[in-house]
Amino acid sequence: MELLFASDEFEIHGVSYPGFPLIFDRHMDLVCEAFDFLVKYCIKRGRVQSAHSWKAYGQSIYDFLSFLEVNNEWDWRNTNLNRDDTILVSYRDWSLGTLGLKPSTVNFRLRIINAFYRHALLKRWISSLPYQLERVVVKQAKGFLVHTSSKGNSMLSPDVMLKSHGARIRVLNLVQIKQFLSAVKNPTQKLIARLAVQAGLRKDELVTFPVKYIRSPRSLTDVSSHISVELNPADMHTKGSKARTIHVPLGLMADLWEYVLHERNKLEKQSGVKQAQLFLNRFGHPYAHGGLSLNKLWNNLELPFKVFPHILRHSYATHTLSELRKKKDCGVDPLMYVRNRLGHSSILTTQKYLHFLDDIDDDLMNDFQAEIDRFSMGSADE
């Protein structure tokens, strides 16, 4: 069993889909059922447009089929191994026990595998599903400043799924953000960190952010606090290839402009290659796609708390919500504002930050964005 990812030459009806997952058996024949499922869920449905999501779908199906292959070549169509267990129960318990995966990871894979089996049932490749549906109670998401019942709603869920405990979002308070920014000595990395914590960008968005989006402060005479920047998926990577508008504080835009004129200019000359991306590494090349190098660099700071781009994004969302709630006359709905800046499809995704406002409640919460700008300005000469 082997998992490969398509090149630019892979086409469906004349359209190229680089990065599309392809699963082959031990004879290097394409597993047609898996291919049919992945085409439907990753391409036809139109809701899974990110190559990262394609990879997750392909990896989940590949891991499951590989598990069956090494276990006496079990056939995925055999939905009952014996009277007590199903093929999915064996895979689930192996993932938890032998592999030591987290329950959330196992559940993520099971959801994709369950979708594969539902697809197989519709195609009549199997006569029954390897699980039964049971009714479970789920809590309602809390509305913004709205009381909801603690009883929650119910939904049908496959009985092979593990009980889920929502992963706790980690956020940094202002003291921790200052400590982190003080520890980052590289000017490029510091600006990347500020763009994450002051505009809420994802890892991929940070490393593909175009230099052409940076404007001279002198041309922004009509701007008082922030600059609206339109993120175009034709220019950079955005989740689901969706456009959205972010607000970059004026002080940060000024520092980014200085970076383009000086530090970045030196780095680009060093590589001898004109780069479209804003941030360049010490060799004058863009950072690795996916931002994994940032995780490694920031983990090496040996801070008493973990920092990676998504924690900074969470921190931006939570701090911004907190400040907007304090400003009763700001004229915008705090949740809707943060949702639009982050690019969430559903307001329910944004609501989760309401639960973590206490994590950042300190005496330094006033004017969060301006405070970060002032602090960064003071440390620039260090």
SVG drawing of the C-alpha trace seen along z (x, -y; Angstrom):
<svg xmlns="http://www.w3.org/2000/svg" viewBox="-32 -63 56 77">
<polyline fill="none" stroke="black" stroke-width="0.4" points="0.0,0.0 1.4,-3.4 0.2,-7.0 1.4,-9.4 0.4,-13.0 -0.3,-14.1 1.8,-16.5 0.6,-19.3 0.1,-16.8 -2.8,-15.1 -6.0,-16.4 -9.7,-15.7 -11.8,-16.9 -8.9,-19.2 -8.4,-20.8 -5.1,-20.2 -5.2,-19.1 -1.7,-19.1 -1.4,-17.5 -4.4,-15.3 -3.9,-12.0 -3.6,-8.7 -3.6,-5.4 -2.0,-2.3 -2.1,1.3 1.0,3.5 0.9,4.2 0.9,0.4 -2.6,0.6 -4.8,-2.4 -7.4,-1.6 -10.4,-2.6 -12.9,-2.8 -10.7,-5.1 -10.0,-7.2 -13.7,-7.5 -14.4,-8.6 -11.6,-11.2 -12.7,-12.7 -16.2,-13.1 -15.3,-14.5 -12.3,-16.5 -13.2,-17.9 -16.9,-17.4 -18.4,-18.6 -16.6,-21.9 -16.2,-22.3 -12.8,-20.7 -10.6,-23.0 -7.4,-23.1 -4.6,-20.7 -3.9,-20.3 -7.4,-18.9 -6.9,-16.6 -3.8,-15.3 -5.7,-14.6 -8.5,-12.8 -6.0,-10.7 -3.8,-10.0 -6.8,-8.8 -8.0,-6.3 -4.5,-5.2 -3.8,-4.5 -6.9,-2.5 -6.3,-0.4 -2.7,0.2 -3.8,1.4 -6.1,3.9 -3.3,5.0 -0.9,5.9 -3.6,7.7 -3.9,10.8 -5.1,8.7 -8.5,8.0 -10.9,6.8 -12.5,3.5 -15.8,4.8 -15.9,7.3 -17.7,5.1 -17.9,7.8 -14.8,9.6 -16.7,11.6 -19.9,11.4 -18.5,8.8 -16.2,6.5 -16.3,4.6 -13.5,3.8 -13.6,0.2 -13.4,1.1 -10.2,3.1 -8.7,0.1 -9.8,-2.4 -8.3,-0.3 -5.1,0.3 -4.7,-3.4 -5.2,-4.2 -3.2,-1.3 -0.4,-0.4 0.1,-3.9 -0.8,-5.9 -2.7,-8.4 -4.8,-11.0 -8.6,-10.4 -9.2,-13.6 -6.9,-12.3 -8.5,-8.9 -12.0,-10.5 -10.9,-12.8 -9.7,-9.7 -12.8,-7.8 -15.1,-10.5 -13.4,-10.3 -13.5,-6.5 -17.1,-6.6 -17.8,-8.9 -15.9,-6.5 -18.2,-3.7 -21.3,-5.8 -20.1,-6.4 -19.5,-2.7 -23.0,-1.9 -24.5,-4.4 -22.4,-2.8 -23.5,0.7 -20.0,1.9 -21.1,3.1 -24.5,4.1 -24.2,2.6 -22.2,0.1 -19.6,1.3 -21.2,-0.7 -24.6,-1.7 -26.0,-5.1 -26.7,-6.1 -28.2,-9.3 -25.8,-11.4 -26.3,-14.7 -24.3,-17.7 -24.1,-21.0 -25.3,-24.1 -22.7,-26.6 -23.1,-29.7 -24.4,-32.7 -22.8,-36.1 -24.2,-37.5 -27.2,-35.1 -28.2,-32.6 -28.7,-29.0 -30.0,-25.8 -27.5,-23.5 -29.4,-20.5 -28.2,-20.8 -29.3,-19.1 -29.0,-15.5 -27.6,-14.1 -27.0,-10.7 -23.4,-9.5 -21.6,-6.3 -21.2,-4.1 -17.5,-3.5 -16.6,-7.2 -14.8,-8.0 -16.2,-10.4 -14.9,-13.8 -13.6,-16.4 -13.0,-19.6 -9.3,-20.6 -8.6,-23.6 -7.5,-26.7 -4.3,-28.1 -3.9,-31.9 -1.2,-34.2 -1.8,-37.2 -0.1,-40.5 2.7,-39.8 3.5,-36.5 3.3,-38.2 5.8,-40.8 8.1,-38.1 7.9,-36.2 8.6,-39.2 11.5,-40.2 13.0,-36.7 12.7,-36.9 15.8,-38.7 15.6,-38.1 13.8,-41.1 12.0,-39.1 10.7,-36.5 9.6,-39.3 7.5,-40.9 6.0,-37.5 5.0,-37.1 3.5,-40.5 1.4,-40.0 0.1,-36.8 -0.8,-38.3 -2.0,-41.7 -3.9,-40.5 -4.7,-36.8 -3.1,-35.2 -2.6,-31.4 0.8,-29.9 0.4,-29.4 -0.9,-33.0 2.1,-34.3 4.7,-32.7 2.9,-33.4 1.9,-37.0 2.8,-39.1 5.2,-42.0 2.9,-44.0 0.4,-44.3 2.8,-46.5 2.2,-50.3 4.2,-53.3 2.8,-55.1 3.2,-58.4 0.5,-57.3 -1.9,-56.6 -2.8,-60.1 -6.5,-59.3 -5.9,-56.4 -6.1,-56.8 -5.6,-53.3 -5.4,-50.5 -5.1,-49.7 -7.6,-47.3 -5.8,-44.7 -7.6,-42.4 -6.3,-38.9 -6.6,-37.5 -6.2,-33.7 -4.7,-34.4 -1.8,-36.1 -1.3,-33.9 -2.5,-30.8 -5.8,-31.2 -7.8,-28.5 -10.3,-27.2 -9.0,-29.7 -11.4,-32.3 -10.8,-36.0 -11.1,-38.1 -10.2,-41.5 -7.8,-41.9 -6.9,-45.1 -3.2,-45.8 -2.5,-48.4 -0.8,-51.5 2.3,-51.1 2.8,-47.5 2.4,-48.6 5.0,-51.3 7.4,-48.7 6.7,-46.3 7.4,-49.1 10.8,-49.8 11.5,-46.0 10.8,-46.0 13.1,-49.0 16.0,-47.7 16.3,-44.2 14.2,-42.5 16.0,-44.4 19.4,-43.0 18.0,-39.5 16.6,-39.6 19.9,-40.9 21.7,-38.1 19.6,-35.4 19.7,-37.2 16.0,-36.2 13.0,-38.5 10.6,-37.1 6.8,-37.7 6.5,-36.8 7.0,-39.4 9.1,-37.4 12.5,-36.0 14.8,-33.7 18.5,-34.4 19.3,-33.0 16.9,-35.4 14.3,-32.7 10.6,-32.4 9.9,-30.4 8.9,-26.8 5.3,-26.4 3.2,-25.4 5.3,-27.4 6.9,-24.3 10.2,-26.1 8.5,-28.8 7.4,-26.3 10.9,-24.9 12.5,-28.4 10.1,-29.6 10.3,-26.4 14.1,-26.9 13.5,-30.1 13.0,-27.9 10.2,-30.0 8.2,-28.7 5.1,-28.5 4.6,-27.2 4.3,-29.5 3.5,-28.7 1.6,-30.7 -1.8,-29.3 -1.5,-30.2 -0.8,-33.8 -3.9,-33.7 -6.0,-32.5 -4.5,-35.2 -5.4,-37.9 -9.0,-36.6 -9.4,-36.5 -7.8,-39.9 -9.8,-41.5 -13.1,-40.1 -12.2,-41.3 -11.5,-44.8 -14.5,-45.2 -16.8,-44.0 -15.5,-46.8 -16.2,-49.4 -20.0,-49.6 -20.2,-52.3 -17.7,-50.8 -20.6,-50.3 -19.7,-46.7 -20.7,-43.3 -17.5,-41.9 -18.2,-38.3 -19.0,-39.2 -15.9,-41.5 -13.5,-38.7 -15.2,-36.1 -14.7,-38.2 -11.1,-39.0 -10.3,-35.3 -12.2,-34.1 -14.4,-31.6 -17.3,-30.1 -19.5,-29.9 -20.0,-32.2 -20.0,-29.0 -16.3,-28.6 -15.7,-32.2 -17.8,-31.7 -15.3,-29.3 -13.1,-32.3 -15.7,-33.6 -14.7,-30.8 -11.1,-32.0 -11.5,-35.6 -10.5,-35.0 -7.2,-33.6 -6.0,-37.0 -7.6,-39.1 -4.8,-41.2 -4.1,-44.8 -2.4,-45.3 -5.5,-44.7 -6.1,-48.3 -5.5,-49.2 -4.0,-45.9 -2.9,-46.7 -1.3,-50.0 0.5,-48.4 2.1,-45.8 3.1,-48.6 4.6,-50.7 6.5,-47.8 7.9,-46.6 9.0,-50.2 10.8,-50.3 12.6,-47.0 13.6,-47.7 16.8,-49.4 17.8,-46.6"/>
</svg>
